[in-house]
Amino acid sequence: MEVVNEVMPTSPERIDEMMQPGPDGPIYMVNLLKFKEKAVYEDGRETDLSGYEAYQLYGRAVSRIIRDYGGEVQFAADVTFLSLGQVEDLWDEIAIAKYPNRGALLAMSTSQEWRDAAVHRTAGLAGQLNIETVAQFVRE
């Protein structure tokens, strides 16, 4: 299995798929995150931030923004160990966000407020995988 981390979707087919309504009910986006050693801002600004630190600026902003779209951050944690399987390079962090549906995710990620925060995301991320999931059961 080939794994390609991306910062933004690169194929027109994937973008078209993201524009489709998606499954009914809430979705949970699993984010496998890989950070740059040092943050690099596209506008050329100087910074002493690590990629992790830049991404945390984005993460704090999104934790507020997501609520305006009916979502919430469910879980975020540093990756510390791979107990099963094999990969060349382990991700640095995993985050799971819940959205009412794919449309809410799309609306949030095209909002001006999100784009303003996303400069830190782009500066900090070396790449990531975003995996849309639907819960099979919900604990009461």
C-alpha positions as CSV (number, residue, x, y, z in Angstrom):
1,M,0.0,0.0,0.0
2,E,1.4,3.3,-1.0
3,V,0.8,6.2,1.3
4,V,1.0,9.8,0.1
5,N,0.7,12.6,2.7
6,E,-0.8,15.8,1.2
7,V,-1.4,19.3,2.6
8,M,-4.3,20.1,0.2
9,P,-6.2,17.8,-2.2
10,T,-4.3,17.7,-5.5
11,S,-6.5,15.6,-7.9
12,P,-9.6,17.1,-9.5
13,E,-11.3,13.8,-9.0
14,R,-10.8,14.0,-5.2
15,I,-12.1,17.5,-5.1
16,D,-15.2,16.5,-7.1
17,E,-15.8,13.7,-4.6
18,M,-15.5,16.1,-1.7
19,M,-18.2,18.2,-3.2
20,Q,-20.7,15.3,-3.2
21,P,-23.2,15.2,-0.3
22,G,-21.6,12.2,1.4
23,P,-23.2,9.8,4.0
24,D,-26.2,10.7,6.0
25,G,-25.7,11.8,9.6
26,P,-22.5,12.8,11.3
27,I,-19.0,12.1,9.9
28,Y,-15.8,11.8,11.9
29,M,-12.7,13.0,10.1
30,V,-9.6,11.1,11.2
31,N,-6.6,13.3,10.6
32,L,-3.1,11.7,10.6
33,L,-0.7,14.7,10.8
34,K,3.0,15.0,9.9
35,F,4.7,18.2,10.8
36,K,7.6,20.1,9.3
37,E,10.7,20.4,11.5
38,K,10.4,24.2,11.1
39,A,7.4,26.2,10.0
40,V,7.5,27.7,6.6
41,Y,5.0,30.4,5.7
42,E,4.0,30.9,2.1
43,D,4.1,34.7,2.5
44,G,7.8,34.4,3.4
45,R,7.5,35.8,6.9
46,E,10.3,34.9,9.3
47,T,9.4,32.6,12.2
48,D,11.1,30.6,14.9
49,L,8.1,28.3,15.2
50,S,8.4,24.6,14.7
51,G,5.8,23.0,12.3
52,Y,4.1,21.6,15.4
53,E,3.8,25.0,17.0
54,A,2.4,26.6,13.8
55,Y,-0.1,23.9,13.5
56,Q,-1.2,24.3,17.1
57,L,-2.1,28.0,16.2
58,Y,-4.3,26.6,13.5
59,G,-5.7,23.9,15.8
60,R,-6.8,26.4,18.5
61,A,-8.5,28.6,15.9
62,V,-10.3,25.6,14.3
63,S,-11.5,24.4,17.7
64,R,-13.5,27.6,17.8
65,I,-14.5,27.9,14.2
66,I,-15.8,24.3,13.9
67,R,-18.5,25.0,16.5
68,D,-20.1,27.6,14.1
69,Y,-20.6,24.7,11.6
70,G,-22.1,22.3,14.1
71,G,-18.9,20.3,14.6
72,E,-16.4,19.7,17.4
73,V,-12.9,18.4,17.9
74,Q,-13.4,15.0,19.6
75,F,-9.8,13.9,20.1
76,A,-6.2,15.0,19.6
77,A,-3.1,13.2,20.7
78,D,0.6,12.8,19.9
79,V,1.6,9.5,18.2
80,T,4.1,7.7,20.4
81,F,4.4,4.2,19.1
82,L,3.4,1.9,16.3
83,S,2.4,-1.4,17.8
84,L,1.1,-3.2,14.7
85,G,1.9,-2.8,11.0
86,Q,4.8,-1.1,9.2
87,V,5.3,2.3,7.8
88,E,8.5,4.1,6.8
89,D,7.7,7.2,8.7
90,L,5.1,7.5,11.5
91,W,2.7,10.4,11.8
92,D,3.2,12.9,14.6
93,E,-0.3,13.5,15.7
94,I,-3.8,12.2,15.3
95,A,-6.9,14.3,15.6
96,I,-10.6,13.4,15.1
97,A,-13.2,16.0,14.4
98,K,-17.0,15.4,14.2
99,Y,-19.2,17.3,11.6
100,P,-22.9,17.0,11.1
101,N,-22.2,16.0,7.5
102,R,-19.7,16.5,4.7
103,G,-21.4,19.8,3.7
104,A,-20.6,21.3,7.1
105,L,-16.9,20.4,6.7
106,L,-16.9,21.9,3.2
107,A,-18.6,25.1,4.3
108,M,-16.1,25.5,7.2
109,S,-13.1,24.8,5.1
110,T,-14.1,27.4,2.4
111,S,-15.0,30.1,5.0
112,Q,-12.8,33.2,5.2
113,E,-12.2,32.6,8.9
114,W,-10.9,29.1,8.2
115,R,-8.7,30.4,5.3
116,D,-7.2,33.0,7.6
117,A,-6.3,30.3,10.2
118,A,-5.1,27.9,7.6
119,V,-1.9,29.9,6.9
120,H,-0.6,28.2,10.1
121,R,-1.8,24.8,8.9
122,T,0.1,25.1,5.6
123,A,3.2,26.5,7.4
124,G,3.3,23.6,9.9
125,L,2.2,20.6,7.9
126,A,4.5,18.4,5.9
127,G,1.4,16.4,5.0
128,Q,-1.5,14.5,6.3
129,L,-4.2,11.9,5.6
130,N,-7.8,12.8,6.2
131,I,-10.1,9.8,6.4
132,E,-13.8,10.3,6.5
133,T,-15.6,7.8,8.8
134,V,-19.2,7.1,9.9
135,A,-19.8,5.6,13.4
136,Q,-21.3,2.2,13.4
137,F,-22.5,2.6,17.0
138,V,-22.6,5.4,19.5
139,R,-22.1,4.7,23.2
140,E,-24.7,6.2,25.4
